[in-house]
Amino acid sequence: MRTYELMLIVRPEVSFTEKSAEEMIHTFVGAGEARVTSVTVWGKRPLAYPINKLTEGFYVVATLTSPALRSSDLEARAASDTNIVRFLLTLKA
């Protein structure tokens, strides 16, 4: 099993609790593809530079375990979800 860290930046109009953020992570990653180990909501923070005329975003960080995740699948899901501004998936050592 590999351990991944997923960071999502969501539109600032959308607010989250830990539970709703975890549900969103499950929806984003896909059912059965990964197990969510932890979810941390960083809250609303300013962006380093404007993205699509947004100057702040809602940050959510999750740790996942899975045999393998395809970033191309996640890119397609992020493109179809209008609330996700950016995402980053990294493999933890």
PDB file of N, CA, C and O in Angstrom:
ATOM      1  N   MET A   1       0.840  -1.186   0.000  1.00  0.00           N
ATOM      2  CA  MET A   1       0.000   0.000   0.000  1.00  0.00           C
ATOM      3  C   MET A   1       0.884   1.247   0.000  1.00  0.00           C
ATOM      4  O   MET A   1       1.889   1.325   0.707  1.00  0.00           O
ATOM      5  N   ARG A   2       0.487   2.189  -0.792  1.00  0.00           N
ATOM      6  CA  ARG A   2       1.199   3.463  -0.854  1.00  0.00           C
ATOM      7  C   ARG A   2       0.410   4.515  -0.089  1.00  0.00           C
ATOM      8  O   ARG A   2      -0.815   4.448   0.016  1.00  0.00           O
ATOM      9  N   THR A   3       1.140   5.480   0.438  1.00  0.00           N
ATOM     10  CA  THR A   3       0.519   6.583   1.167  1.00  0.00           C
ATOM     11  C   THR A   3       0.655   7.848   0.330  1.00  0.00           C
ATOM     12  O   THR A   3       1.741   8.183  -0.141  1.00  0.00           O
ATOM     13  N   TYR A   4      -0.454   8.537   0.155  1.00  0.00           N
ATOM     14  CA  TYR A   4      -0.506   9.759  -0.639  1.00  0.00           C
ATOM     15  C   TYR A   4      -1.005  10.908   0.220  1.00  0.00           C
ATOM     16  O   TYR A   4      -1.733  10.713   1.193  1.00  0.00           O
ATOM     17  N   GLU A   5      -0.593  12.117  -0.167  1.00  0.00           N
ATOM     18  CA  GLU A   5      -1.151  13.316   0.445  1.00  0.00           C
ATOM     19  C   GLU A   5      -1.849  14.105  -0.658  1.00  0.00           C
ATOM     20  O   GLU A   5      -1.262  14.378  -1.705  1.00  0.00           O
ATOM     21  N   LEU A   6      -3.089  14.463  -0.415  1.00  0.00           N
ATOM     22  CA  LEU A   6      -3.899  15.194  -1.383  1.00  0.00           C
ATOM     23  C   LEU A   6      -4.280  16.540  -0.795  1.00  0.00           C
ATOM     24  O   LEU A   6      -4.850  16.613   0.294  1.00  0.00           O
ATOM     25  N   MET A   7      -3.961  17.610  -1.522  1.00  0.00           N
ATOM     26  CA  MET A   7      -4.373  18.947  -1.100  1.00  0.00           C
ATOM     27  C   MET A   7      -5.334  19.497  -2.138  1.00  0.00           C
ATOM     28  O   MET A   7      -5.055  19.481  -3.336  1.00  0.00           O
ATOM     29  N   LEU A   8      -6.461  19.980  -1.660  1.00  0.00           N
ATOM     30  CA  LEU A   8      -7.457  20.604  -2.521  1.00  0.00           C
ATOM     31  C   LEU A   8      -7.604  22.066  -2.134  1.00  0.00           C
ATOM     32  O   LEU A   8      -7.613  22.402  -0.949  1.00  0.00           O
ATOM     33  N   ILE A   9      -7.720  22.927  -3.123  1.00  0.00           N
ATOM     34  CA  ILE A   9      -8.109  24.313  -2.891  1.00  0.00           C
ATOM     35  C   ILE A   9      -9.486  24.461  -3.521  1.00  0.00           C
ATOM     36  O   ILE A   9      -9.664  24.268  -4.723  1.00  0.00           O
ATOM     37  N   VAL A  10     -10.444  24.803  -2.689  1.00  0.00           N
ATOM     38  CA  VAL A  10     -11.841  24.874  -3.099  1.00  0.00           C
ATOM     39  C   VAL A  10     -12.263  26.338  -3.109  1.00  0.00           C
ATOM     40  O   VAL A  10     -11.705  27.159  -2.381  1.00  0.00           O
ATOM     41  N   ARG A  11     -13.242  26.656  -3.933  1.00  0.00           N
ATOM     42  CA  ARG A  11     -13.761  28.030  -4.007  1.00  0.00           C
ATOM     43  C   ARG A  11     -14.105  28.532  -2.606  1.00  0.00           C
ATOM     44  O   ARG A  11     -14.619  27.763  -1.794  1.00  0.00           O
ATOM     45  N   PRO A  12     -13.834  29.802  -2.303  1.00  0.00           N
ATOM     46  CA  PRO A  12     -14.046  30.314  -0.944  1.00  0.00           C
ATOM     47  C   PRO A  12     -15.510  30.386  -0.522  1.00  0.00           C
ATOM     48  O   PRO A  12     -15.799  30.465   0.672  1.00  0.00           O
ATOM     49  N   GLU A  13     -16.433  30.360  -1.471  1.00  0.00           N
ATOM     50  CA  GLU A  13     -17.855  30.408  -1.115  1.00  0.00           C
ATOM     51  C   GLU A  13     -18.304  29.120  -0.433  1.00  0.00           C
ATOM     52  O   GLU A  13     -19.290  29.110   0.304  1.00  0.00           O
ATOM     53  N   VAL A  14     -17.578  28.039  -0.683  1.00  0.00           N
ATOM     54  CA  VAL A  14     -17.925  26.732  -0.115  1.00  0.00           C
ATOM     55  C   VAL A  14     -17.242  26.610   1.238  1.00  0.00           C
ATOM     56  O   VAL A  14     -16.020  26.730   1.328  1.00  0.00           O
ATOM     57  N   SER A  15     -18.015  26.372   2.288  1.00  0.00           N
ATOM     58  CA  SER A  15     -17.409  26.193   3.611  1.00  0.00           C
ATOM     59  C   SER A  15     -17.551  24.732   4.020  1.00  0.00           C
ATOM     60  O   SER A  15     -18.488  24.048   3.610  1.00  0.00           O
ATOM     61  N   PHE A  16     -16.615  24.270   4.827  1.00  0.00           N
ATOM     62  CA  PHE A  16     -16.545  22.859   5.177  1.00  0.00           C
ATOM     63  C   PHE A  16     -16.443  22.653   6.669  1.00  0.00           C
ATOM     64  O   PHE A  16     -15.918  23.489   7.403  1.00  0.00           O
ATOM     65  N   THR A  17     -16.955  21.523   7.095  1.00  0.00           N
ATOM     66  CA  THR A  17     -16.632  20.973   8.402  1.00  0.00           C
ATOM     67  C   THR A  17     -15.735  19.777   8.106  1.00  0.00           C
ATOM     68  O   THR A  17     -15.572  19.396   6.947  1.00  0.00           O
ATOM     69  N   GLU A  18     -15.159  19.188   9.132  1.00  0.00           N
ATOM     70  CA  GLU A  18     -14.311  18.009   8.930  1.00  0.00           C
ATOM     71  C   GLU A  18     -15.091  16.901   8.218  1.00  0.00           C
ATOM     72  O   GLU A  18     -14.569  16.249   7.315  1.00  0.00           O
ATOM     73  N   LYS A  19     -16.334  16.697   8.628  1.00  0.00           N
ATOM     74  CA  LYS A  19     -17.151  15.612   8.060  1.00  0.00           C
ATOM     75  C   LYS A  19     -17.477  15.865   6.593  1.00  0.00           C
ATOM     76  O   LYS A  19     -17.341  14.964   5.766  1.00  0.00           O
ATOM     77  N   SER A  20     -17.907  17.081   6.263  1.00  0.00           N
ATOM     78  CA  SER A  20     -18.244  17.368   4.868  1.00  0.00           C
ATOM     79  C   SER A  20     -16.995  17.359   3.983  1.00  0.00           C
ATOM     80  O   SER A  20     -17.071  16.989   2.811  1.00  0.00           O
ATOM     81  N   ALA A  21     -15.850  17.761   4.533  1.00  0.00           N
ATOM     82  CA  ALA A  21     -14.601  17.716   3.773  1.00  0.00           C
ATOM     83  C   ALA A  21     -14.214  16.270   3.487  1.00  0.00           C
ATOM     84  O   ALA A  21     -13.753  15.955   2.389  1.00  0.00           O
ATOM     85  N   GLU A  22     -14.399  15.395   4.465  1.00  0.00           N
ATOM     86  CA  GLU A  22     -14.077  13.981   4.258  1.00  0.00           C
ATOM     87  C   GLU A  22     -14.993  13.363   3.201  1.00  0.00           C
ATOM     88  O   GLU A  22     -14.545  12.554   2.388  1.00  0.00           O
ATOM     89  N   GLU A  23     -16.262  13.736   3.209  1.00  0.00           N
ATOM     90  CA  GLU A  23     -17.195  13.248   2.186  1.00  0.00           C
ATOM     91  C   GLU A  23     -16.781  13.732   0.800  1.00  0.00           C
ATOM     92  O   GLU A  23     -16.864  12.987  -0.176  1.00  0.00           O
ATOM     93  N   MET A  24     -16.335  14.989   0.718  1.00  0.00           N
ATOM     94  CA  MET A  24     -15.896  15.520  -0.564  1.00  0.00           C
ATOM     95  C   MET A  24     -14.646  14.791  -1.057  1.00  0.00           C
ATOM     96  O   MET A  24     -14.523  14.509  -2.248  1.00  0.00           O
ATOM     97  N   ILE A  25     -13.721  14.486  -0.146  1.00  0.00           N
ATOM     98  CA  ILE A  25     -12.508  13.745  -0.508  1.00  0.00           C
ATOM     99  C   ILE A  25     -12.890  12.366  -1.045  1.00  0.00           C
ATOM    100  O   ILE A  25     -12.358  11.929  -2.065  1.00  0.00           O
ATOM    101  N   HIS A  26     -13.813  11.678  -0.361  1.00  0.00           N
ATOM    102  CA  HIS A  26     -14.265  10.361  -0.823  1.00  0.00           C
ATOM    103  C   HIS A  26     -14.869  10.456  -2.223  1.00  0.00           C
ATOM    104  O   HIS A  26     -14.601   9.607  -3.073  1.00  0.00           O
ATOM    105  N   THR A  27     -15.668  11.468  -2.461  1.00  0.00           N
ATOM    106  CA  THR A  27     -16.285  11.659  -3.772  1.00  0.00           C
ATOM    107  C   THR A  27     -15.228  11.960  -4.825  1.00  0.00           C
ATOM    108  O   THR A  27     -15.287  11.438  -5.939  1.00  0.00           O
ATOM    109  N   PHE A  28     -14.260  12.803  -4.470  1.00  0.00           N
ATOM    110  CA  PHE A  28     -13.222  13.207  -5.413  1.00  0.00           C
ATOM    111  C   PHE A  28     -12.321  12.035  -5.780  1.00  0.00           C
ATOM    112  O   PHE A  28     -12.010  11.832  -6.954  1.00  0.00           O
ATOM    113  N   VAL A  29     -11.904  11.268  -4.786  1.00  0.00           N
ATOM    114  CA  VAL A  29     -10.981  10.158  -5.032  1.00  0.00           C
ATOM    115  C   VAL A  29     -11.699   9.000  -5.715  1.00  0.00           C
ATOM    116  O   VAL A  29     -11.116   8.316  -6.556  1.00  0.00           O
ATOM    117  N   GLY A  30     -12.938   8.780  -5.363  1.00  0.00           N
ATOM    118  CA  GLY A  30     -13.691   7.674  -5.944  1.00  0.00           C
ATOM    119  C   GLY A  30     -13.917   6.585  -4.919  1.00  0.00           C
ATOM    120  O   GLY A  30     -13.051   6.303  -4.090  1.00  0.00           O
ATOM    121  N   ALA A  31     -15.064   5.990  -4.983  1.00  0.00           N
ATOM    122  CA  ALA A  31     -15.432   4.960  -4.010  1.00  0.00           C
ATOM    123  C   ALA A  31     -14.573   3.713  -4.205  1.00  0.00           C
ATOM    124  O   ALA A  31     -14.450   3.194  -5.314  1.00  0.00           O
ATOM    125  N   GLY A  32     -13.987   3.247  -3.113  1.00  0.00           N
ATOM    126  CA  GLY A  32     -13.231   2.007  -3.134  1.00  0.00           C
ATOM    127  C   GLY A  32     -11.815   2.097  -3.662  1.00  0.00           C
ATOM    128  O   GLY A  32     -11.071   1.120  -3.570  1.00  0.00           O
ATOM    129  N   GLU A  33     -11.410   3.239  -4.215  1.00  0.00           N
ATOM    130  CA  GLU A  33     -10.065   3.348  -4.764  1.00  0.00           C
ATOM    131  C   GLU A  33      -9.015   3.621  -3.696  1.00  0.00           C
ATOM    132  O   GLU A  33      -7.866   3.202  -3.836  1.00  0.00           O
ATOM    133  N   ALA A  34      -9.395   4.317  -2.634  1.00  0.00           N
ATOM    134  CA  ALA A  34      -8.431   4.672  -1.599  1.00  0.00           C
ATOM    135  C   ALA A  34      -9.129   4.760  -0.252  1.00  0.00           C
ATOM    136  O   ALA A  34     -10.334   4.995  -0.165  1.00  0.00           O
ATOM    137  N   ARG A  35      -8.339   4.564   0.793  1.00  0.00           N
ATOM    138  CA  ARG A  35      -8.856   4.711   2.153  1.00  0.00           C
ATOM    139  C   ARG A  35      -8.343   6.038   2.696  1.00  0.00           C
ATOM    140  O   ARG A  35      -7.141   6.304   2.660  1.00  0.00           O
ATOM    141  N   VAL A  36      -9.238   6.858   3.191  1.00  0.00           N
ATOM    142  CA  VAL A  36      -8.869   8.166   3.738  1.00  0.00           C
ATOM    143  C   VAL A  36      -8.398   7.957   5.170  1.00  0.00           C
ATOM    144  O   VAL A  36      -9.168   7.525   6.028  1.00  0.00           O
ATOM    145  N   THR A  37      -7.129   8.268   5.424  1.00  0.00           N
ATOM    146  CA  THR A  37      -6.546   8.095   6.748  1.00  0.00           C
ATOM    147  C   THR A  37      -6.839   9.287   7.639  1.00  0.00           C
ATOM    148  O   THR A  37      -7.239   9.126   8.792  1.00  0.00           O
ATOM    149  N   SER A  38      -6.638  10.493   7.101  1.00  0.00           N
ATOM    150  CA  SER A  38      -6.911  11.701   7.885  1.00  0.00           C
ATOM    151  C   SER A  38      -7.298  12.844   6.959  1.00  0.00           C
ATOM    152  O   SER A  38      -6.902  12.890   5.794  1.00  0.00           O
ATOM    153  N   VAL A  39      -8.078  13.760   7.505  1.00  0.00           N
ATOM    154  CA  VAL A  39      -8.486  14.970   6.780  1.00  0.00           C
ATOM    155  C   VAL A  39      -8.246  16.157   7.699  1.00  0.00           C
ATOM    156  O   VAL A  39      -8.687  16.165   8.849  1.00  0.00           O
ATOM    157  N   THR A  40      -7.547  17.154   7.184  1.00  0.00           N
ATOM    158  CA  THR A  40      -7.296  18.376   7.934  1.00  0.00           C
ATOM    159  C   THR A  40      -7.837  19.551   7.131  1.00  0.00           C
ATOM    160  O   THR A  40      -7.476  19.742   5.969  1.00  0.00           O
ATOM    161  N   VAL A  41      -8.695  20.325   7.753  1.00  0.00           N
ATOM    162  CA  VAL A  41      -9.244  21.511   7.105  1.00  0.00           C
ATOM    163  C   VAL A  41      -8.419  22.706   7.567  1.00  0.00           C
ATOM    164  O   VAL A  41      -8.429  23.054   8.747  1.00  0.00           O
ATOM    165  N   TRP A  42      -7.711  23.330   6.639  1.00  0.00           N
ATOM    166  CA  TRP A  42      -6.906  24.504   6.972  1.00  0.00           C
ATOM    167  C   TRP A  42      -7.754  25.764   7.001  1.00  0.00           C
ATOM    168  O   TRP A  42      -7.362  26.758   7.612  1.00  0.00           O
ATOM    169  N   GLY A  43      -8.887  25.737   6.361  1.00  0.00           N
ATOM    170  CA  GLY A  43      -9.757  26.901   6.338  1.00  0.00           C
ATOM    171  C   GLY A  43      -9.478  27.805   5.152  1.00  0.00           C
ATOM    172  O   GLY A  43      -8.785  27.430   4.206  1.00  0.00           O
ATOM    173  N   LYS A  44     -10.033  28.995   5.227  1.00  0.00           N
ATOM    174  CA  LYS A  44      -9.912  29.967   4.141  1.00  0.00           C
ATOM    175  C   LYS A  44      -8.588  30.706   4.284  1.00  0.00           C
ATOM    176  O   LYS A  44      -8.281  31.256   5.342  1.00  0.00           O
ATOM    177  N   ARG A  45      -7.800  30.713   3.194  1.00  0.00           N
ATOM    178  CA  ARG A  45      -6.492  31.373   3.188  1.00  0.00           C
ATOM    179  C   ARG A  45      -6.291  32.114   1.871  1.00  0.00           C
ATOM    180  O   ARG A  45      -6.891  31.760   0.856  1.00  0.00           O
ATOM    181  N   PRO A  46      -5.445  33.143   1.891  1.00  0.00           N
ATOM    182  CA  PRO A  46      -5.177  33.861   0.636  1.00  0.00           C
ATOM    183  C   PRO A  46      -4.324  33.007  -0.306  1.00  0.00           C
ATOM    184  O   PRO A  46      -3.475  32.233   0.138  1.00  0.00           O
ATOM    185  N   LEU A  47      -4.560  33.159  -1.597  1.00  0.00           N
ATOM    186  CA  LEU A  47      -3.756  32.476  -2.604  1.00  0.00           C
ATOM    187  C   LEU A  47      -2.497  33.295  -2.876  1.00  0.00           C
ATOM    188  O   LEU A  47      -2.497  34.512  -2.691  1.00  0.00           O
ATOM    189  N   ALA A  48      -1.436  32.642  -3.309  1.00  0.00           N
ATOM    190  CA  ALA A  48      -0.189  33.340  -3.619  1.00  0.00           C
ATOM    191  C   ALA A  48      -0.356  34.259  -4.826  1.00  0.00           C
ATOM    192  O   ALA A  48       0.304  35.293  -4.927  1.00  0.00           O
ATOM    193  N   TYR A  49      -1.234  33.875  -5.728  1.00  0.00           N
ATOM    194  CA  TYR A  49      -1.535  34.682  -6.913  1.00  0.00           C
ATOM    195  C   TYR A  49      -2.984  34.405  -7.309  1.00  0.00           C
ATOM    196  O   TYR A  49      -3.508  33.337  -6.994  1.00  0.00           O
ATOM    197  N   PRO A  50      -3.638  35.335  -7.987  1.00  0.00           N
ATOM    198  CA  PRO A  50      -5.041  35.111  -8.368  1.00  0.00           C
ATOM    199  C   PRO A  50      -5.190  33.930  -9.336  1.00  0.00           C
ATOM    200  O   PRO A  50      -4.403  33.769 -10.268  1.00  0.00           O
ATOM    201  N   ILE A  51      -6.204  33.122  -9.094  1.00  0.00           N
ATOM    202  CA  ILE A  51      -6.550  32.007  -9.975  1.00  0.00           C
ATOM    203  C   ILE A  51      -8.012  32.198 -10.362  1.00  0.00           C
ATOM    204  O   ILE A  51      -8.891  32.197  -9.500  1.00  0.00           O
ATOM    205  N   ASN A  52      -8.270  32.360 -11.651  1.00  0.00           N
ATOM    206  CA  ASN A  52      -9.637  32.594 -12.141  1.00  0.00           C
ATOM    207  C   ASN A  52     -10.330  33.724 -11.375  1.00  0.00           C
ATOM    208  O   ASN A  52     -11.499  33.613 -11.006  1.00  0.00           O
ATOM    209  N   LYS A  53      -9.598  34.799 -11.147  1.00  0.00           N
ATOM    210  CA  LYS A  53     -10.081  35.996 -10.453  1.00  0.00           C
ATOM    211  C   LYS A  53     -10.391  35.758  -8.974  1.00  0.00           C
ATOM    212  O   LYS A  53     -11.060  36.580  -8.347  1.00  0.00           O
ATOM    213  N   LEU A  54      -9.919  34.656  -8.413  1.00  0.00           N
ATOM    214  CA  LEU A  54     -10.080  34.387  -6.978  1.00  0.00           C
ATOM    215  C   LEU A  54      -8.792  34.763  -6.264  1.00  0.00           C
ATOM    216  O   LEU A  54      -7.701  34.499  -6.769  1.00  0.00           O
ATOM    217  N   THR A  55      -8.910  35.376  -5.095  1.00  0.00           N
ATOM    218  CA  THR A  55      -7.727  35.758  -4.328  1.00  0.00           C
ATOM    219  C   THR A  55      -7.574  34.935  -3.054  1.00  0.00           C
ATOM    220  O   THR A  55      -6.556  35.036  -2.370  1.00  0.00           O
ATOM    221  N   GLU A  56      -8.585  34.118  -2.730  1.00  0.00           N
ATOM    222  CA  GLU A  56      -8.485  33.234  -1.581  1.00  0.00           C
ATOM    223  C   GLU A  56      -9.205  31.927  -1.885  1.00  0.00           C
ATOM    224  O   GLU A  56     -10.037  31.846  -2.788  1.00  0.00           O
ATOM    225  N   GLY A  57      -8.862  30.912  -1.107  1.00  0.00           N
ATOM    226  CA  GLY A  57      -9.473  29.603  -1.305  1.00  0.00           C
ATOM    227  C   GLY A  57      -9.574  28.861   0.009  1.00  0.00           C
ATOM    228  O   GLY A  57      -8.950  29.239   1.001  1.00  0.00           O
ATOM    229  N   PHE A  58     -10.355  27.814   0.007  1.00  0.00           N
ATOM    230  CA  PHE A  58     -10.564  26.979   1.184  1.00  0.00           C
ATOM    231  C   PHE A  58      -9.682  25.748   1.022  1.00  0.00           C
ATOM    232  O   PHE A  58      -9.862  24.974   0.082  1.00  0.00           O
ATOM    233  N   TYR A  59      -8.722  25.563   1.940  1.00  0.00           N
ATOM    234  CA  TYR A  59      -7.728  24.502   1.827  1.00  0.00           C
ATOM    235  C   TYR A  59      -8.141  23.272   2.630  1.00  0.00           C
ATOM    236  O   TYR A  59      -8.556  23.376   3.785  1.00  0.00           O
ATOM    237  N   VAL A  60      -8.019  22.099   1.995  1.00  0.00           N
ATOM    238  CA  VAL A  60      -8.290  20.817   2.644  1.00  0.00           C
ATOM    239  C   VAL A  60      -7.134  19.884   2.303  1.00  0.00           C
ATOM    240  O   VAL A  60      -6.776  19.738   1.134  1.00  0.00           O
ATOM    241  N   VAL A  61      -6.545  19.246   3.329  1.00  0.00           N
ATOM    242  CA  VAL A  61      -5.441  18.309   3.134  1.00  0.00           C
ATOM    243  C   VAL A  61      -5.873  16.947   3.656  1.00  0.00           C
ATOM    244  O   VAL A  61      -6.412  16.839   4.757  1.00  0.00           O
ATOM    245  N   ALA A  62      -5.634  15.903   2.858  1.00  0.00           N
ATOM    246  CA  ALA A  62      -6.022  14.548   3.258  1.00  0.00           C
ATOM    247  C   ALA A  62      -4.858  13.594   3.032  1.00  0.00           C
ATOM    248  O   ALA A  62      -4.079  13.756   2.092  1.00  0.00           O
ATOM    249  N   THR A  63      -4.752  12.604   3.902  1.00  0.00           N
ATOM    250  CA  THR A  63      -3.796  11.521   3.739  1.00  0.00           C
ATOM    251  C   THR A  63      -4.575  10.287   3.315  1.00  0.00           C
ATOM    252  O   THR A  63      -5.571   9.926   3.941  1.00  0.00           O
ATOM    253  N   LEU A  64      -4.117   9.640   2.247  1.00  0.00           N
ATOM    254  CA  LEU A  64      -4.811   8.496   1.671  1.00  0.00           C
ATOM    255  C   LEU A  64      -3.870   7.303   1.592  1.00  0.00           C
ATOM    256  O   LEU A  64      -2.660   7.474   1.450  1.00  0.00           O
ATOM    257  N   THR A  65      -4.417   6.102   1.682  1.00  0.00           N
ATOM    258  CA  THR A  65      -3.650   4.896   1.402  1.00  0.00           C
ATOM    259  C   THR A  65      -4.360   4.136   0.296  1.00  0.00           C
ATOM    260  O   THR A  65      -5.581   3.980   0.310  1.00  0.00           O
ATOM    261  N   SER A  66      -3.570   3.666  -0.665  1.00  0.00           N
ATOM    262  CA  SER A  66      -4.132   2.970  -1.816  1.00  0.00           C
ATOM    263  C   SER A  66      -3.020   2.188  -2.503  1.00  0.00           C
ATOM    264  O   SER A  66      -1.855   2.578  -2.428  1.00  0.00           O
ATOM    265  N   PRO A  67      -3.365   1.088  -3.172  1.00  0.00           N
ATOM    266  CA  PRO A  67      -2.337   0.381  -3.944  1.00  0.00           C
ATOM    267  C   PRO A  67      -1.777   1.267  -5.060  1.00  0.00           C
ATOM    268  O   PRO A  67      -0.574   1.263  -5.318  1.00  0.00           O
ATOM    269  N   ALA A  68      -2.648   2.018  -5.713  1.00  0.00           N
ATOM    270  CA  ALA A  68      -2.202   2.934  -6.771  1.00  0.00           C
ATOM    271  C   ALA A  68      -3.333   3.900  -7.106  1.00  0.00           C
ATOM    272  O   ALA A  68      -4.487   3.499  -7.261  1.00  0.00           O
ATOM    273  N   LEU A  69      -2.985   5.163  -7.213  1.00  0.00           N
ATOM    274  CA  LEU A  69      -3.939   6.189  -7.653  1.00  0.00           C
ATOM    275  C   LEU A  69      -3.426   6.773  -8.962  1.00  0.00           C
ATOM    276  O   LEU A  69      -2.222   6.975  -9.121  1.00  0.00           O
ATOM    277  N   ARG A  70      -4.308   7.039  -9.878  1.00  0.00           N
ATOM    278  CA  ARG A  70      -3.920   7.649 -11.150  1.00  0.00           C
ATOM    279  C   ARG A  70      -4.226   9.133 -11.096  1.00  0.00           C
ATOM    280  O   ARG A  70      -5.372   9.539 -10.904  1.00  0.00           O
ATOM    281  N   SER A  71      -3.194   9.932 -11.268  1.00  0.00           N
ATOM    282  CA  SER A  71      -3.406  11.379 -11.228  1.00  0.00           C
ATOM    283  C   SER A  71      -4.235  11.844 -12.426  1.00  0.00           C
ATOM    284  O   SER A  71      -4.931  12.856 -12.340  1.00  0.00           O
ATOM    285  N   SER A  72      -4.168  11.121 -13.531  1.00  0.00           N
ATOM    286  CA  SER A  72      -4.962  11.513 -14.703  1.00  0.00           C
ATOM    287  C   SER A  72      -6.461  11.388 -14.419  1.00  0.00           C
ATOM    288  O   SER A  72      -7.252  12.204 -14.891  1.00  0.00           O
ATOM    289  N   ASP A  73      -6.852  10.366 -13.645  1.00  0.00           N
ATOM    290  CA  ASP A  73      -8.261  10.229 -13.258  1.00  0.00           C
ATOM    291  C   ASP A  73      -8.684  11.381 -12.359  1.00  0.00           C
ATOM    292  O   ASP A  73      -9.781  11.922 -12.501  1.00  0.00           O
ATOM    293  N   LEU A  74      -7.801  11.754 -11.429  1.00  0.00           N
ATOM    294  CA  LEU A  74      -8.113  12.860 -10.522  1.00  0.00           C
ATOM    295  C   LEU A  74      -8.186  14.183 -11.276  1.00  0.00           C
ATOM    296  O   LEU A  74      -9.017  15.034 -10.958  1.00  0.00           O
ATOM    297  N   GLU A  75      -7.318  14.361 -12.275  1.00  0.00           N
ATOM    298  CA  GLU A  75      -7.364  15.584 -13.083  1.00  0.00           C
ATOM    299  C   GLU A  75      -8.705  15.716 -13.794  1.00  0.00           C
ATOM    300  O   GLU A  75      -9.273  16.807 -13.858  1.00  0.00           O
ATOM    301  N   ALA A  76      -9.208  14.612 -14.327  1.00  0.00           N
ATOM    302  CA  ALA A  76     -10.502  14.641 -15.018  1.00  0.00           C
ATOM    303  C   ALA A  76     -11.625  14.973 -14.044  1.00  0.00           C
ATOM    304  O   ALA A  76     -12.540  15.723 -14.386  1.00  0.00           O
ATOM    305  N   ARG A  77     -11.564  14.421 -12.833  1.00  0.00           N
ATOM    306  CA  ARG A  77     -12.591  14.720 -11.828  1.00  0.00           C
ATOM    307  C   ARG A  77     -12.513  16.171 -11.382  1.00  0.00           C
ATOM    308  O   ARG A  77     -13.542  16.814 -11.171  1.00  0.00           O
ATOM    309  N   ALA A  78     -11.290  16.695 -11.235  1.00  0.00           N
ATOM    310  CA  ALA A  78     -11.120  18.091 -10.825  1.00  0.00           C
ATOM    311  C   ALA A  78     -11.637  19.037 -11.902  1.00  0.00           C
ATOM    312  O   ALA A  78     -12.225  20.072 -11.590  1.00  0.00           O
ATOM    313  N   ALA A  79     -11.422  18.691 -13.154  1.00  0.00           N
ATOM    314  CA  ALA A  79     -11.890  19.537 -14.253  1.00  0.00           C
ATOM    315  C   ALA A  79     -13.412  19.578 -14.311  1.00  0.00           C
ATOM    316  O   ALA A  79     -13.995  20.591 -14.698  1.00  0.00           O
ATOM    317  N   SER A  80     -14.054  18.481 -13.928  1.00  0.00           N
ATOM    318  CA  SER A  80     -15.517  18.444 -13.988  1.00  0.00           C
ATOM    319  C   SER A  80     -16.180  19.071 -12.762  1.00  0.00           C
ATOM    320  O   SER A  80     -17.364  19.407 -12.808  1.00  0.00           O
ATOM    321  N   ASP A  81     -15.436  19.233 -11.670  1.00  0.00           N
ATOM    322  CA  ASP A  81     -15.988  19.823 -10.445  1.00  0.00           C
ATOM    323  C   ASP A  81     -15.670  21.314 -10.428  1.00  0.00           C
ATOM    324  O   ASP A  81     -14.503  21.699 -10.339  1.00  0.00           O
ATOM    325  N   THR A  82     -16.687  22.146 -10.512  1.00  0.00           N
ATOM    326  CA  THR A  82     -16.478  23.595 -10.596  1.00  0.00           C
ATOM    327  C   THR A  82     -16.035  24.210  -9.274  1.00  0.00           C
ATOM    328  O   THR A  82     -15.553  25.343  -9.267  1.00  0.00           O
ATOM    329  N   ASN A  83     -16.182  23.504  -8.156  1.00  0.00           N
ATOM    330  CA  ASN A  83     -15.780  24.047  -6.859  1.00  0.00           C
ATOM    331  C   ASN A  83     -14.290  23.897  -6.591  1.00  0.00           C
ATOM    332  O   ASN A  83     -13.747  24.621  -5.757  1.00  0.00           O
ATOM    333  N   ILE A  84     -13.613  22.978  -7.275  1.00  0.00           N
ATOM    334  CA  ILE A  84     -12.189  22.745  -7.037  1.00  0.00           C
ATOM    335  C   ILE A  84     -11.379  23.696  -7.906  1.00  0.00           C
ATOM    336  O   ILE A  84     -11.490  23.689  -9.132  1.00  0.00           O
ATOM    337  N   VAL A  85     -10.556  24.524  -7.243  1.00  0.00           N
ATOM    338  CA  VAL A  85      -9.716  25.495  -7.944  1.00  0.00           C
ATOM    339  C   VAL A  85      -8.401  24.836  -8.357  1.00  0.00           C
ATOM    340  O   VAL A  85      -7.975  24.972  -9.504  1.00  0.00           O
ATOM    341  N   ARG A  86      -7.759  24.126  -7.437  1.00  0.00           N
ATOM    342  CA  ARG A  86      -6.500  23.417  -7.679  1.00  0.00           C
ATOM    343  C   ARG A  86      -6.449  22.178  -6.800  1.00  0.00           C
ATOM    344  O   ARG A  86      -7.128  22.093  -5.777  1.00  0.00           O
ATOM    345  N   PHE A  87      -5.619  21.207  -7.225  1.00  0.00           N
ATOM    346  CA  PHE A  87      -5.346  20.062  -6.369  1.00  0.00           C
ATOM    347  C   PHE A  87      -3.909  19.618  -6.590  1.00  0.00           C
ATOM    348  O   PHE A  87      -3.322  19.871  -7.643  1.00  0.00           O
ATOM    349  N   LEU A  88      -3.353  18.956  -5.589  1.00  0.00           N
ATOM    350  CA  LEU A  88      -1.994  18.431  -5.678  1.00  0.00           C
ATOM    351  C   LEU A  88      -1.979  17.078  -4.993  1.00  0.00           C
ATOM    352  O   LEU A  88      -2.402  16.953  -3.844  1.00  0.00           O
ATOM    353  N   LEU A  89      -1.496  16.072  -5.693  1.00  0.00           N
ATOM    354  CA  LEU A  89      -1.378  14.725  -5.152  1.00  0.00           C
ATOM    355  C   LEU A  89       0.094  14.371  -5.098  1.00  0.00           C
ATOM    356  O   LEU A  89       0.779  14.406  -6.120  1.00  0.00           O
ATOM    357  N   THR A  90       0.590  14.028  -3.911  1.00  0.00           N
ATOM    358  CA  THR A  90       1.991  13.648  -3.762  1.00  0.00           C
ATOM    359  C   THR A  90       2.083  12.288  -3.093  1.00  0.00           C
ATOM    360  O   THR A  90       1.230  11.921  -2.285  1.00  0.00           O
ATOM    361  N   LEU A  91       3.124  11.547  -3.435  1.00  0.00           N
ATOM    362  CA  LEU A  91       3.402  10.255  -2.828  1.00  0.00           C
ATOM    363  C   LEU A  91       4.300  10.491  -1.629  1.00  0.00           C
ATOM    364  O   LEU A  91       5.376  11.074  -1.762  1.00  0.00           O
ATOM    365  N   LYS A  92       3.865  10.040  -0.456  1.00  0.00           N
ATOM    366  CA  LYS A  92       4.667  10.224   0.752  1.00  0.00           C
ATOM    367  C   LYS A  92       5.664   9.080   0.856  1.00  0.00           C
ATOM    368  O   LYS A  92       5.340   7.929   0.561  1.00  0.00           O
ATOM    369  N   ALA A  93       6.854   9.401   1.270  1.00  0.00           N
ATOM    370  CA  ALA A  93       7.906   8.382   1.390  1.00  0.00           C
ATOM    371  C   ALA A  93       7.734   7.548   2.637  1.00  0.00           C
ATOM    372  O   ALA A  93       8.532   6.646   2.892  1.00  0.00           O
TER     373      ALA A  93
END
